[in-house]
Amino acid sequence: MQTDFLNLKPARPRGLWRDVPPAIFPPMLGLLGLGLGWRRGASSFGLDIGVSDLVLGAVILLFAFGVLAYGVKLARRPGVVLDDLHVLPGRAGLAALTDSVMLSAAVLLAYAPGLGEWVLWIGLALHATLALLLTWVMARGPAERRRVTPIWHLSYVGFILAPLAAVPLGYVALSGLILQATMAAAVLIWGVSAVQFARASVPAPLRPLLAVHLAPACLFAIVAASIGLNGLALGFGVLALAMFFALLSAGRWIAAAGFSPFWGAFTFPIAAFANMGFALDAAGFGAGWRFIGMLALVAATVAVPVIAVKVLKLWAKGQLAGRTNAAVA
């Protein structure tokens, strides 16, 4: 995996939001997933969803602020997005940004379906544009930048978040096509990553990114269950369960380098895992999945906000941009 994010720039021009780091967005994606997990959990246990709605409202506002801040940076110099795509934290962060737009559509459907539909299409367009830009940047860069990393899931498989809003809106056929395309992309990324892992160990600072491999399996299970593909949903549910325990057993090795902005990669996968448990329970696969969802939701409720606060504190202190080599407008 590439490590060019460690080459920090010595001087960074001052100015409001000139160097907003894309690394703020992965933990925001995790917080959105956590809020949706609480909504699913409350429904699963027949509880009031008021608390989850408060959490989701606060997270949507936080995400909107992050988008505003990065938008100011982009307005200063539109080409800055290409610079951010040259480094691994930038790629992860920008993919998490557009993923969060699609996930926000699923949040908004409960309050304003019309607005949620608009946000869904905007998110899909932004994510497709980002995927094309990333492909162009990698094609023109050195071979090291074309090395497959777990972050590729966020960019090329991230479209699977769209059906979370598209299915309730009635776009079932489109959701099925997205599921098929993203499954093919994920299987390719999993396969190449496995071969790379067998040939060389992952550098300690990059190991937290391995958690991203879990998210696609969880989302495939959720989407498949929502469109009636129960066999596929259960299959991916079992795969996600196996991957979760594999990551858990390797937790000490994965976290060996200590806290870094890359810990934002832990947040969304565990939230997705919790959502999957409740989704499979709702699809009729047994209360065992509800129990799994509950345990994962408790773990996510402890871990996700802590990681998000730590990452956002680095941004507030002006340290996150330098530590992730964010481009300057």
Beta strands, then each sheet from edge to edge (+ up, - down):
end
